[in-house]
Amino acid sequence: MDDELEALRAKRMAELQKEMGGGGGGMNDQQKQQEEQQQRRQDMKNSILAQVLDQSARARLNSIALVKPEKAQMVESMLCQMATTGQLPGRIGEEQLKGLLEQVSEKTKRTTKVTYERRRVMDSDDDDDY
């Protein structure tokens, strides 16, 4: 009796795994296509940046990407857009990259404001006990 139950369980488990593997196959193909497309975009971006930036600017951008990846992505996309539209006169040096970084910092600058609220429950300032 237990052997039959184990055999049925094993058969059912194999069927479920087969369904999951078969159904997931289409998703894997789609996922592979998306990964390949993402890789092509990344390669294209890297080739554009290699053409546009000199060595020192590229090194600075890579070090910024380690610390602040979202800022580096913004600068990279801005440089790629400027390069494809022909707005860049030539290779960007480190000083020009610093200028671009300052512009991006000004755009994304966040101001913090701290407000204090006093508790108004049992506030002793309203009492005239003196």
N, CA, C and O atoms as CSV, one atom per row, in Angstrom:
chain,resi,resn,atom,element,x,y,z
A,1,MET,N,N,0.824,-1.191,0.000
A,1,MET,CA,C,0.000,0.000,0.000
A,1,MET,C,C,0.872,1.260,0.000
A,1,MET,O,O,0.635,2.183,-0.780
A,2,ASP,N,N,1.884,1.294,0.881
A,2,ASP,CA,C,2.767,2.452,0.943
A,2,ASP,C,C,3.596,2.584,-0.325
A,2,ASP,O,O,3.886,3.691,-0.779
A,3,ASP,N,N,3.973,1.444,-0.891
A,3,ASP,CA,C,4.760,1.473,-2.124
A,3,ASP,C,C,3.948,2.077,-3.265
A,3,ASP,O,O,4.478,2.844,-4.068
A,4,GLU,N,N,2.671,1.733,-3.338
A,4,GLU,CA,C,1.807,2.288,-4.377
A,4,GLU,C,C,1.629,3.785,-4.186
A,4,GLU,O,O,1.639,4.550,-5.151
A,5,LEU,N,N,1.466,4.201,-2.923
A,5,LEU,CA,C,1.305,5.626,-2.615
A,5,LEU,C,C,2.560,6.405,-2.992
A,5,LEU,O,O,2.473,7.488,-3.571
A,6,GLU,N,N,3.712,5.859,-2.665
A,6,GLU,CA,C,4.980,6.494,-3.024
A,6,GLU,C,C,5.150,6.558,-4.544
A,6,GLU,O,O,5.645,7.554,-5.072
A,7,ALA,N,N,4.749,5.523,-5.229
A,7,ALA,CA,C,4.853,5.494,-6.685
A,7,ALA,C,C,3.939,6.552,-7.304
A,7,ALA,O,O,4.329,7.248,-8.241
A,8,LEU,N,N,2.714,6.665,-6.769
A,8,LEU,CA,C,1.791,7.691,-7.267
A,8,LEU,C,C,2.333,9.095,-7.003
A,8,LEU,O,O,2.263,9.967,-7.868
A,9,ARG,N,N,2.869,9.305,-5.813
A,9,ARG,CA,C,3.450,10.613,-5.482
A,9,ARG,C,C,4.612,10.950,-6.417
A,9,ARG,O,O,4.706,12.061,-6.937
A,10,ALA,N,N,5.484,9.977,-6.616
A,10,ALA,CA,C,6.631,10.196,-7.495
A,10,ALA,C,C,6.176,10.503,-8.918
A,10,ALA,O,O,6.733,11.382,-9.576
A,11,LYS,N,N,5.151,9.770,-9.399
A,11,LYS,CA,C,4.632,9.987,-10.751
A,11,LYS,C,C,4.032,11.394,-10.872
A,11,LYS,O,O,4.273,12.107,-11.846
A,12,ARG,N,N,3.252,11.769,-9.868
A,12,ARG,CA,C,2.628,13.106,-9.872
A,12,ARG,C,C,3.690,14.205,-9.806
A,12,ARG,O,O,3.581,15.223,-10.490
A,13,MET,N,N,4.715,13.993,-8.983
A,13,MET,CA,C,5.787,14.982,-8.869
A,13,MET,C,C,6.514,15.128,-10.204
A,13,MET,O,O,6.859,16.238,-10.609
A,14,ALA,N,N,6.745,14.011,-10.883
A,14,ALA,CA,C,7.402,14.052,-12.188
A,14,ALA,C,C,6.540,14.800,-13.198
A,14,ALA,O,O,7.057,15.568,-14.010
A,15,GLU,N,N,5.230,14.577,-13.150
A,15,GLU,CA,C,4.326,15.295,-14.059
A,15,GLU,C,C,4.352,16.792,-13.796
A,15,GLU,O,O,4.401,17.596,-14.727
A,16,LEU,N,N,4.318,17.157,-12.521
A,16,LEU,CA,C,4.351,18.580,-12.181
A,16,LEU,C,C,5.658,19.231,-12.623
A,16,LEU,O,O,5.659,20.340,-13.157
A,17,GLN,N,N,6.761,18.539,-12.397
A,17,GLN,CA,C,8.047,19.085,-12.828
A,17,GLN,C,C,8.121,19.204,-14.342
A,17,GLN,O,O,8.699,20.154,-14.870
A,18,LYS,N,N,7.537,18.243,-15.034
A,18,LYS,CA,C,7.518,18.278,-16.494
A,18,LYS,C,C,6.698,19.473,-16.985
A,18,LYS,O,O,7.093,20.165,-17.924
A,19,GLU,N,N,5.536,19.709,-16.331
A,19,GLU,CA,C,4.700,20.858,-16.689
A,19,GLU,C,C,5.432,22.165,-16.434
A,19,GLU,O,O,5.411,23.067,-17.271
A,20,MET,N,N,6.070,22.265,-15.293
A,20,MET,CA,C,6.780,23.499,-14.959
A,20,MET,C,C,7.936,23.720,-15.929
A,20,MET,O,O,8.173,24.847,-16.363
A,21,GLY,N,N,8.644,22.675,-16.266
A,21,GLY,CA,C,9.749,22.786,-17.212
A,21,GLY,C,C,9.259,23.111,-18.607
A,21,GLY,O,O,9.860,23.934,-19.297
A,22,GLY,N,N,8.179,22.481,-19.033
A,22,GLY,CA,C,7.632,22.721,-20.373
A,22,GLY,C,C,7.012,24.098,-20.488
A,22,GLY,O,O,7.198,24.786,-21.493
A,23,GLY,N,N,6.269,24.509,-19.456
A,23,GLY,CA,C,5.626,25.829,-19.483
A,23,GLY,C,C,6.630,26.939,-19.339
A,23,GLY,O,O,6.462,28.013,-19.916
A,24,GLY,N,N,7.685,26.690,-18.566
A,24,GLY,CA,C,8.704,27.706,-18.363
A,24,GLY,C,C,9.644,27.844,-19.546
A,24,GLY,O,O,10.405,28.809,-19.616
A,25,GLY,N,N,9.607,26.892,-20.486
A,25,GLY,CA,C,10.501,26.945,-21.634
A,25,GLY,C,C,10.267,28.180,-22.481
A,25,GLY,O,O,11.223,28.798,-22.949
A,26,GLY,N,N,9.012,28.550,-22.688
A,26,GLY,CA,C,8.696,29.754,-23.446
A,26,GLY,C,C,9.158,31.004,-22.728
A,26,GLY,O,O,9.625,31.958,-23.351
A,27,MET,N,N,9.026,30.990,-21.433
A,27,MET,CA,C,9.483,32.126,-20.651
A,27,MET,C,C,11.005,32.224,-20.695
A,27,MET,O,O,11.557,33.324,-20.718
A,28,ASN,N,N,11.682,31.083,-20.706
A,28,ASN,CA,C,13.134,31.107,-20.760
A,28,ASN,C,C,13.616,31.694,-22.081
A,28,ASN,O,O,14.581,32.458,-22.099
A,29,ASP,N,N,12.961,31.351,-23.185
A,29,ASP,CA,C,13.332,31.915,-24.477
A,29,ASP,C,C,13.121,33.419,-24.488
A,29,ASP,O,O,13.969,34.171,-24.967
A,30,GLN,N,N,11.986,33.850,-23.960
A,30,GLN,CA,C,11.698,35.283,-23.909
A,30,GLN,C,C,12.686,35.989,-22.987
A,30,GLN,O,O,13.147,37.091,-23.283
A,31,GLN,N,N,13.000,35.353,-21.886
A,31,GLN,CA,C,13.934,35.935,-20.940
A,31,GLN,C,C,15.333,36.024,-21.563
A,31,GLN,O,O,16.046,37.007,-21.359
A,32,LYS,N,N,15.716,35.002,-22.314
A,32,LYS,CA,C,17.014,35.018,-22.983
A,32,LYS,C,C,17.074,36.135,-24.010
A,32,LYS,O,O,18.099,36.804,-24.140
A,33,GLN,N,N,15.989,36.342,-24.737
A,33,GLN,CA,C,15.953,37.415,-25.727
A,33,GLN,C,C,16.098,38.771,-25.056
A,33,GLN,O,O,16.813,39.642,-25.551
A,34,GLN,N,N,15.415,38.952,-23.922
A,34,GLN,CA,C,15.523,40.214,-23.201
A,34,GLN,C,C,16.940,40.432,-22.683
A,34,GLN,O,O,17.463,41.545,-22.744
A,35,GLU,N,N,17.556,39.379,-22.179
A,35,GLU,CA,C,18.929,39.501,-21.697
A,35,GLU,C,C,19.894,39.827,-22.831
A,35,GLU,O,O,20.805,40.637,-22.664
A,36,GLU,N,N,19.691,39.192,-23.985
A,36,GLU,CA,C,20.539,39.479,-25.138
A,36,GLU,C,C,20.362,40.914,-25.610
A,36,GLU,O,O,21.333,41.584,-25.961
A,37,GLN,N,N,19.127,41.378,-25.615
A,37,GLN,CA,C,18.861,42.752,-26.024
A,37,GLN,C,C,19.495,43.728,-25.036
A,37,GLN,O,O,20.066,44.742,-25.439
A,38,GLN,N,N,19.394,43.425,-23.749
A,38,GLN,CA,C,20.011,44.266,-22.723
A,38,GLN,C,C,21.530,44.269,-22.891
A,38,GLN,O,O,22.173,45.306,-22.727
A,39,GLN,N,N,22.098,43.119,-23.214
A,39,GLN,CA,C,23.549,43.018,-23.416
A,39,GLN,C,C,23.978,43.828,-24.641
A,39,GLN,O,O,25.020,44.482,-24.617
A,40,ARG,N,N,23.174,43.788,-25.717
A,40,ARG,CA,C,23.499,44.578,-26.911
A,40,ARG,C,C,23.466,46.074,-26.603
A,40,ARG,O,O,24.335,46.826,-27.045
A,41,ARG,N,N,22.448,46.500,-25.836
A,41,ARG,CA,C,22.376,47.920,-25.451
A,41,ARG,C,C,23.595,48.320,-24.627
A,41,ARG,O,O,24.175,49.385,-24.839
A,42,GLN,N,N,23.977,47.462,-23.689
A,42,GLN,CA,C,25.129,47.740,-22.832
A,42,GLN,C,C,26.408,47.822,-23.661
A,42,GLN,O,O,27.238,48.702,-23.433
A,43,ASP,N,N,26.573,46.913,-24.620
A,43,ASP,CA,C,27.757,46.932,-25.488
A,43,ASP,C,C,27.785,48.198,-26.337
A,43,ASP,O,O,28.838,48.810,-26.515
A,44,MET,N,N,26.622,48.589,-26.860
A,44,MET,CA,C,26.550,49.791,-27.680
A,44,MET,C,C,26.890,51.029,-26.844
A,44,MET,O,O,27.616,51.912,-27.299
A,45,LYS,N,N,26.362,51.086,-25.627
A,45,LYS,CA,C,26.644,52.214,-24.738
A,45,LYS,C,C,28.131,52.270,-24.412
A,45,LYS,O,O,28.734,53.343,-24.421
A,46,ASN,N,N,28.721,51.110,-24.123
A,46,ASN,CA,C,30.150,51.074,-23.798
A,46,ASN,C,C,31.011,51.499,-24.977
A,46,ASN,O,O,32.023,52.176,-24.792
A,47,SER,N,N,30.624,51.111,-26.186
A,47,SER,CA,C,31.409,51.511,-27.355
A,47,SER,C,C,31.294,53.014,-27.597
A,47,SER,O,O,32.277,53.663,-27.955
A,48,ILE,N,N,30.104,53.566,-27.403
A,48,ILE,CA,C,29.934,55.015,-27.565
A,48,ILE,C,C,30.757,55.761,-26.524
A,48,ILE,O,O,31.435,56.738,-26.842
A,49,LEU,N,N,30.693,55.292,-25.268
A,49,LEU,CA,C,31.460,55.958,-24.207
A,49,LEU,C,C,32.962,55.833,-24.444
A,49,LEU,O,O,33.710,56.759,-24.131
A,50,ALA,N,N,33.412,54.718,-24.984
A,50,ALA,CA,C,34.831,54.547,-25.279
A,50,ALA,C,C,35.281,55.525,-26.364
A,50,ALA,O,O,36.417,55.997,-26.339
A,51,GLN,N,N,34.400,55.829,-27.312
A,51,GLN,CA,C,34.738,56.770,-28.372
A,51,GLN,C,C,34.691,58.204,-27.875
A,51,GLN,O,O,35.462,59.045,-28.338
A,52,VAL,N,N,33.798,58.495,-26.939
A,52,VAL,CA,C,33.554,59.871,-26.517
A,52,VAL,C,C,34.477,60.306,-25.384
A,52,VAL,O,O,34.921,61.454,-25.362
A,53,LEU,N,N,34.772,59.421,-24.453
A,53,LEU,CA,C,35.546,59.779,-23.267
A,53,LEU,C,C,37.013,59.378,-23.412
A,53,LEU,O,O,37.331,58.341,-23.995
A,54,ASP,N,N,37.906,60.222,-22.870
A,54,ASP,CA,C,39.291,59.794,-22.818
A,54,ASP,C,C,39.507,58.921,-21.576
A,54,ASP,O,O,38.576,58.705,-20.800
A,55,GLN,N,N,40.724,58.424,-21.392
A,55,GLN,CA,C,40.989,57.432,-20.341
A,55,GLN,C,C,40.697,57.969,-18.945
A,55,GLN,O,O,40.079,57.276,-18.136
A,56,SER,N,N,41.131,59.184,-18.652
A,56,SER,CA,C,40.948,59.723,-17.297
A,56,SER,C,C,39.465,59.961,-17.003
A,56,SER,O,O,39.005,59.712,-15.889
A,57,ALA,N,N,38.726,60.439,-17.992
A,57,ALA,CA,C,37.294,60.669,-17.798
A,57,ALA,C,C,36.556,59.349,-17.623
A,57,ALA,O,O,35.639,59.246,-16.809
A,58,ARG,N,N,36.957,58.347,-18.385
A,58,ARG,CA,C,36.329,57.022,-18.259
A,58,ARG,C,C,36.604,56.422,-16.878
A,58,ARG,O,O,35.723,55.814,-16.271
A,59,ALA,N,N,37.823,56.598,-16.395
A,59,ALA,CA,C,38.178,56.090,-15.065
A,59,ALA,C,C,37.371,56.803,-13.987
A,59,ALA,O,O,36.907,56.173,-13.037
A,60,ARG,N,N,37.205,58.107,-14.132
A,60,ARG,CA,C,36.422,58.860,-13.147
A,60,ARG,C,C,34.957,58.418,-13.168
A,60,ARG,O,O,34.336,58.269,-12.115
A,61,LEU,N,N,34.415,58.214,-14.347
A,61,LEU,CA,C,33.021,57.775,-14.456
A,61,LEU,C,C,32.835,56.383,-13.853
A,61,LEU,O,O,31.817,56.115,-13.214
A,62,ASN,N,N,33.799,55.509,-14.050
A,62,ASN,CA,C,33.721,54.175,-13.457
A,62,ASN,C,C,33.792,54.230,-11.940
A,62,ASN,O,O,33.086,53.484,-11.261
A,63,SER,N,N,34.633,55.104,-11.398
A,63,SER,CA,C,34.711,55.207,-9.937
A,63,SER,C,C,33.443,55.821,-9.369
A,63,SER,O,O,33.034,55.471,-8.262
A,64,ILE,N,N,32.817,56.722,-10.097
A,64,ILE,CA,C,31.537,57.298,-9.657
A,64,ILE,C,C,30.457,56.232,-9.697
A,64,ILE,O,O,29.577,56.203,-8.837
A,65,ALA,N,N,30.519,55.349,-10.703
A,65,ALA,CA,C,29.514,54.282,-10.823
A,65,ALA,C,C,29.567,53.335,-9.629
A,65,ALA,O,O,28.551,52.741,-9.268
A,66,LEU,N,N,30.720,53.188,-9.022
A,66,LEU,CA,C,30.817,52.336,-7.842
A,66,LEU,C,C,30.114,52.957,-6.645
A,66,LEU,O,O,29.481,52.256,-5.855
A,67,VAL,N,N,30.226,54.277,-6.511
A,67,VAL,CA,C,29.673,54.961,-5.349
A,67,VAL,C,C,28.213,55.338,-5.563
A,67,VAL,O,O,27.364,55.076,-4.711
A,68,LYS,N,N,27.930,55.949,-6.696
A,68,LYS,CA,C,26.568,56.407,-6.994
A,68,LYS,C,C,26.169,55.907,-8.383
A,68,LYS,O,O,26.319,56.627,-9.371
A,69,PRO,N,N,25.664,54.680,-8.456
A,69,PRO,CA,C,25.355,54.111,-9.774
A,69,PRO,C,C,24.274,54.863,-10.534
A,69,PRO,O,O,24.341,54.958,-11.759
A,70,GLU,N,N,23.270,55.404,-9.828
A,70,GLU,CA,C,22.206,56.109,-10.548
A,70,GLU,C,C,22.720,57.402,-11.174
A,70,GLU,O,O,22.283,57.776,-12.262
A,71,LYS,N,N,23.636,58.084,-10.505
A,71,LYS,CA,C,24.203,59.304,-11.084
A,71,LYS,C,C,25.075,58.964,-12.289
A,71,LYS,O,O,25.054,59.678,-13.291
A,72,ALA,N,N,25.834,57.888,-12.199
A,72,ALA,CA,C,26.674,57.473,-13.321
A,72,ALA,C,C,25.820,57.076,-14.517
A,72,ALA,O,O,26.177,57.370,-15.658
A,73,GLN,N,N,24.693,56.410,-14.267
A,73,GLN,CA,C,23.804,56.035,-15.367
A,73,GLN,C,C,23.215,57.271,-16.033
A,73,GLN,O,O,23.071,57.317,-17.255
A,74,MET,N,N,22.876,58.269,-15.226
A,74,MET,CA,C,22.341,59.508,-15.810
A,74,MET,C,C,23.379,60.169,-16.706
A,74,MET,O,O,23.059,60.607,-17.811
A,75,VAL,N,N,24.621,60.243,-16.234
A,75,VAL,CA,C,25.680,60.876,-17.019
A,75,VAL,C,C,25.967,60.052,-18.272
A,75,VAL,O,O,26.161,60.615,-19.349
A,76,GLU,N,N,25.995,58.735,-18.142
A,76,GLU,CA,C,26.244,57.886,-19.306
A,76,GLU,C,C,25.153,58.049,-20.355
A,76,GLU,O,O,25.443,58.161,-21.546
A,77,SER,N,N,23.904,58.062,-19.915
A,77,SER,CA,C,22.819,58.221,-20.893
A,77,SER,C,C,22.854,59.610,-21.525
A,77,SER,O,O,22.554,59.763,-22.709
A,78,MET,N,N,23.222,60.631,-20.729
A,78,MET,CA,C,23.323,61.979,-21.277
A,78,MET,C,C,24.448,62.048,-22.314
A,78,MET,O,O,24.292,62.666,-23.367
A,79,LEU,N,N,25.579,61.410,-22.010
A,79,LEU,CA,C,26.693,61.414,-22.958
A,79,LEU,C,C,26.334,60.656,-24.236
A,79,LEU,O,O,26.668,61.099,-25.334
A,80,CYS,N,N,25.659,59.522,-24.097
A,80,CYS,CA,C,25.252,58.754,-25.287
A,80,CYS,C,C,24.275,59.550,-26.140
A,80,CYS,O,O,24.369,59.552,-27.368
A,81,GLN,N,N,23.347,60.220,-25.489
A,81,GLN,CA,C,22.374,61.022,-26.230
A,81,GLN,C,C,23.067,62.180,-26.941
A,81,GLN,O,O,22.776,62.464,-28.103
A,82,MET,N,N,23.982,62.843,-26.245
A,82,MET,CA,C,24.705,63.955,-26.856
A,82,MET,C,C,25.572,63.469,-28.015
A,82,MET,O,O,25.713,64.169,-29.018
A,83,ALA,N,N,26.150,62.285,-27.887
A,83,ALA,CA,C,27.009,61.756,-28.946
A,83,ALA,C,C,26.185,61.375,-30.176
A,83,ALA,O,O,26.611,61.615,-31.306
A,84,THR,N,N,25.011,60.784,-29.962
A,84,THR,CA,C,24.198,60.364,-31.109
A,84,THR,C,C,23.562,61.550,-31.825
A,84,THR,O,O,23.296,61.477,-33.024
A,85,THR,N,N,23.317,62.637,-31.105
A,85,THR,CA,C,22.732,63.813,-31.748
A,85,THR,C,C,23.788,64.768,-32.287
A,85,THR,O,O,23.458,65.767,-32.926
A,86,GLY,N,N,25.070,64.461,-32.028
A,86,GLY,CA,C,26.140,65.289,-32.575
A,86,GLY,C,C,26.411,66.545,-31.781
A,86,GLY,O,O,26.940,67.510,-32.333
A,87,GLN,N,N,26.072,66.568,-30.520
A,87,GLN,CA,C,26.284,67.759,-29.705
A,87,GLN,C,C,27.684,67.818,-29.092
A,87,GLN,O,O,28.080,68.847,-28.546
A,88,LEU,N,N,28.428,66.722,-29.181
A,88,LEU,CA,C,29.773,66.697,-28.610
A,88,LEU,C,C,30.793,67.071,-29.683
A,88,LEU,O,O,30.798,66.481,-30.764
A,89,PRO,N,N,31.654,68.042,-29.396
A,89,PRO,CA,C,32.635,68.459,-30.399
A,89,PRO,C,C,33.756,67.438,-30.608
A,89,PRO,O,O,34.284,67.329,-31.715
A,90,GLY,N,N,34.118,66.707,-29.589
A,90,GLY,CA,C,35.203,65.728,-29.698
A,90,GLY,C,C,35.213,64.866,-28.452
A,90,GLY,O,O,34.171,64.606,-27.851
A,91,ARG,N,N,36.401,64.427,-28.071
A,91,ARG,CA,C,36.519,63.600,-26.879
A,91,ARG,C,C,36.373,64.464,-25.629
A,91,ARG,O,O,36.851,65.597,-25.572
A,92,ILE,N,N,35.706,63.902,-24.644
A,92,ILE,CA,C,35.476,64.591,-23.375
A,92,ILE,C,C,36.623,64.249,-22.433
A,92,ILE,O,O,36.958,63.083,-22.227
A,93,GLY,N,N,37.216,65.300,-21.866
A,93,GLY,CA,C,38.269,65.102,-20.877
A,93,GLY,C,C,37.694,65.067,-19.471
A,93,GLY,O,O,36.486,65.176,-19.259
A,94,GLU,N,N,38.603,64.911,-18.520
A,94,GLU,CA,C,38.163,64.795,-17.129
A,94,GLU,C,C,37.534,66.090,-16.627
A,94,GLU,O,O,36.557,66.050,-15.880
A,95,GLU,N,N,38.080,67.236,-17.025
A,95,GLU,CA,C,37.532,68.524,-16.575
A,95,GLU,C,C,36.128,68.754,-17.139
A,95,GLU,O,O,35.247,69.245,-16.433
A,96,GLN,N,N,35.919,68.402,-18.403
A,96,GLN,CA,C,34.595,68.553,-18.999
A,96,GLN,C,C,33.602,67.596,-18.348
A,96,GLN,O,O,32.431,67.933,-18.172
A,97,LEU,N,N,34.073,66.397,-17.990
A,97,LEU,CA,C,33.211,65.446,-17.295
A,97,LEU,C,C,32.818,65.981,-15.922
A,97,LEU,O,O,31.687,65.792,-15.474
A,98,LYS,N,N,33.750,66.645,-15.263
A,98,LYS,CA,C,33.436,67.258,-13.962
A,98,LYS,C,C,32.329,68.294,-14.119
A,98,LYS,O,O,31.439,68.394,-13.274
A,99,GLY,N,N,32.388,69.064,-15.203
A,99,GLY,CA,C,31.339,70.047,-15.460
A,99,GLY,C,C,29.983,69.394,-15.656
A,99,GLY,O,O,28.974,69.864,-15.130
A,100,LEU,N,N,29.966,68.302,-16.418
A,100,LEU,CA,C,28.713,67.557,-16.619
A,100,LEU,C,C,28.196,66.995,-15.297
A,100,LEU,O,O,26.995,67.021,-15.029
A,101,LEU,N,N,29.101,66.494,-14.488
A,101,LEU,CA,C,28.706,65.953,-13.187
A,101,LEU,C,C,28.120,67.035,-12.290
A,101,LEU,O,O,27.159,66.788,-11.561
A,102,GLU,N,N,28.693,68.222,-12.341
A,102,GLU,CA,C,28.147,69.332,-11.557
A,102,GLU,C,C,26.749,69.695,-12.040
A,102,GLU,O,O,25.871,69.986,-11.228
A,103,GLN,N,N,26.533,69.681,-13.353
A,103,GLN,CA,C,25.204,69.975,-13.889
A,103,GLN,C,C,24.194,68.938,-13.411
A,103,GLN,O,O,23.081,69.284,-13.013
A,104,VAL,N,N,24.583,67.672,-13.451
A,104,VAL,CA,C,23.682,66.609,-13.003
A,104,VAL,C,C,23.412,66.742,-11.507
A,104,VAL,O,O,22.293,66.516,-11.046
A,105,SER,N,N,24.453,67.114,-10.751
A,105,SER,CA,C,24.273,67.287,-9.305
A,105,SER,C,C,23.309,68.427,-8.997
A,105,SER,O,O,22.505,68.331,-8.069
A,106,GLU,N,N,23.389,69.490,-9.764
A,106,GLU,CA,C,22.470,70.618,-9.553
A,106,GLU,C,C,21.031,70.216,-9.857
A,106,GLU,O,O,20.103,70.635,-9.165
A,107,LYS,N,N,20.851,69.407,-10.888
A,107,LYS,CA,C,19.498,68.968,-11.253
A,107,LYS,C,C,18.906,68.024,-10.223
A,107,LYS,O,O,17.707,68.062,-9.947
A,108,THR,N,N,19.749,67.181,-9.661
A,108,THR,CA,C,19.250,66.156,-8.737
A,108,THR,C,C,19.452,66.531,-7.280
A,108,THR,O,O,19.289,65.696,-6.390
A,109,LYS,N,N,19.800,67.765,-7.039
A,109,LYS,CA,C,20.071,68.194,-5.671
A,109,LYS,C,C,18.793,68.128,-4.842
A,109,LYS,O,O,17.741,68.629,-5.240
A,110,ARG,N,N,18.918,67.501,-3.690
A,110,ARG,CA,C,17.765,67.389,-2.799
A,110,ARG,C,C,17.984,68.293,-1.596
A,110,ARG,O,O,19.062,68.313,-1.003
A,111,THR,N,N,16.974,69.019,-1.258
A,111,THR,CA,C,17.077,69.840,-0.062
A,111,THR,C,C,16.325,69.138,1.051
A,111,THR,O,O,15.225,68.618,0.861
A,112,THR,N,N,16.939,69.139,2.196
A,112,THR,CA,C,16.301,68.509,3.344
A,112,THR,C,C,15.818,69.594,4.282
A,112,THR,O,O,16.485,70.607,4.496
A,113,LYS,N,N,14.668,69.361,4.821
A,113,LYS,CA,C,14.080,70.327,5.731
A,113,LYS,C,C,13.603,69.567,6.960
A,113,LYS,O,O,12.878,68.577,6.857
A,114,VAL,N,N,14.016,70.041,8.104
A,114,VAL,CA,C,13.631,69.399,9.345
A,114,VAL,C,C,12.663,70.319,10.060
A,114,VAL,O,O,12.951,71.497,10.276
A,115,THR,N,N,11.522,69.779,10.422
A,115,THR,CA,C,10.540,70.562,11.169
A,115,THR,C,C,10.302,69.878,12.504
A,115,THR,O,O,10.211,68.654,12.599
A,116,TYR,N,N,10.205,70.704,13.520
A,116,TYR,CA,C,9.940,70.194,14.859
A,116,TYR,C,C,8.512,70.514,15.232
A,116,TYR,O,O,8.049,71.639,15.042
A,117,GLU,N,N,7.824,69.544,15.754
A,117,GLU,CA,C,6.478,69.755,16.255
A,117,GLU,C,C,6.466,69.432,17.725
A,117,GLU,O,O,6.861,68.344,18.143
A,118,ARG,N,N,6.014,70.374,18.494
A,118,ARG,CA,C,5.931,70.146,19.935
A,118,ARG,C,C,4.653,69.395,20.239
A,118,ARG,O,O,3.646,69.518,19.540
A,119,ARG,N,N,4.722,68.642,21.265
A,119,ARG,CA,C,3.513,67.961,21.713
A,119,ARG,C,C,2.577,68.982,22.335
A,119,ARG,O,O,3.009,69.860,23.082
A,120,ARG,N,N,1.330,68.866,22.031
A,120,ARG,CA,C,0.377,69.822,22.558
A,120,ARG,C,C,-0.478,69.209,23.668
A,120,ARG,O,O,-1.333,69.878,24.248
A,121,VAL,N,N,-0.244,67.966,23.945
A,121,VAL,CA,C,-0.977,67.295,25.003
A,121,VAL,C,C,-0.307,67.637,26.320
A,121,VAL,O,O,0.905,67.481,26.470
A,122,MET,N,N,-1.090,68.097,27.260
A,122,MET,CA,C,-0.615,68.448,28.595
A,122,MET,C,C,0.492,69.503,28.526
A,122,MET,O,O,1.519,69.389,29.195
A,123,ASP,N,N,0.267,70.508,27.719
A,123,ASP,CA,C,1.241,71.595,27.579
A,123,ASP,C,C,1.092,72.510,28.773
A,123,ASP,O,O,0.008,73.035,29.024
A,124,SER,N,N,2.174,72.706,29.516
A,124,SER,CA,C,2.111,73.471,30.757
A,124,SER,C,C,2.162,74.967,30.532
A,124,SER,O,O,1.997,75.724,31.489
A,125,ASP,N,N,2.386,75.433,29.299
A,125,ASP,CA,C,2.458,76.861,29.030
A,125,ASP,C,C,1.095,77.521,29.120
A,125,ASP,O,O,1.020,78.730,29.340
A,126,ASP,N,N,0.036,76.785,28.960
A,126,ASP,CA,C,-1.302,77.370,28.997
A,126,ASP,C,C,-1.796,77.585,30.422
A,126,ASP,O,O,-2.777,78.299,30.628
A,127,ASP,N,N,-1.143,76.986,31.397
A,127,ASP,CA,C,-1.600,77.108,32.796
A,127,ASP,C,C,-1.171,78.435,33.386
A,127,ASP,O,O,-0.089,78.938,33.085
A,128,ASP,N,N,-2.019,78.996,34.225
A,128,ASP,CA,C,-1.709,80.243,34.919
A,128,ASP,C,C,-1.552,79.956,36.409
A,128,ASP,O,O,-2.247,80.550,37.232
A,129,ASP,N,N,-0.642,79.049,36.757
A,129,ASP,CA,C,-0.492,78.616,38.134
A,129,ASP,C,C,0.460,79.479,38.937
A,129,ASP,O,O,0.539,79.254,40.145
A,130,TYR,N,N,1.148,80.386,38.430
A,130,TYR,CA,C,2.164,81.085,39.169
A,130,TYR,C,C,1.615,82.153,39.971
A,130,TYR,O,O,2.356,82.849,40.664
